[in-house]
Amino acid sequence: MHFVERLLAKRREACAEGRPACAFFEQHGLMVAPNLNPDGVVRGHWRHNLGGVDLNRDWGAFTQPETQAVRDWVDSLEAAGQRLALALDFHSTYRNVFYVQDAQSPTHPPAFAWRWLMLATAAGIPAPFEYAPRPASDLGTAKSYFHARFGIPSITYETADEEDRAAIAASAAITTDALVATLAEPEAPLP
């Protein structure tokens, strides 16, 4: 939530003040599904919905209404002539990590995730992330689905379960700012 809140605040501020970053937000729409599994989470099941299905592995089969709804939402945008530029899937685990495509699964723009993380790291992110490239897989993850379908950077952004909450919030602000900068100028030199 810190990431999305920062992104929306950055948009509001940039456009209210007429800053150049407003152009980025005018050219990029934001799709946010804050919690794909609200019913399961209420019952203490972070990955499994009330039907007992692991939603983190249903991207491809689309047997569940939750993943079907997001797929259909994206399909409707594509049918309206809009194009996805990036997919982020937020989770938590035992460490801070960016799961990204490996070198055999190129994205457009190239090396986007690496550039984004290096920019955030250079800005002094308080809770550093491991950069963890993974080969394309048939596991049914959102990361694999969005990359295979659209050829875009598709990143699983994981924060550590036991990470200090203030560090998570501060890191989210820095990664958000770095994301906007990287999307606005995907080929710009790194600091």
Buried (B, 14 or more C-beta within 10 A) or exposed (E): EBBBEBBBEBBEEBBEEEEEBBEBBEEEEEEEEEEBBEEBBEEEBEEBBEEEBBBBBBBBEBEBEBBEEBBEEBEEBEEEEEEBBBBBBBBBEEBBBBBBBEEEBEBEBEBBBBBBBBBBBEBEBBBBBEBBBBEEEEEBBBBBBBBBBBBBBBBBBBBBEEBEEEBBBBBBBBBBBBBBBBBBEBEEEEE
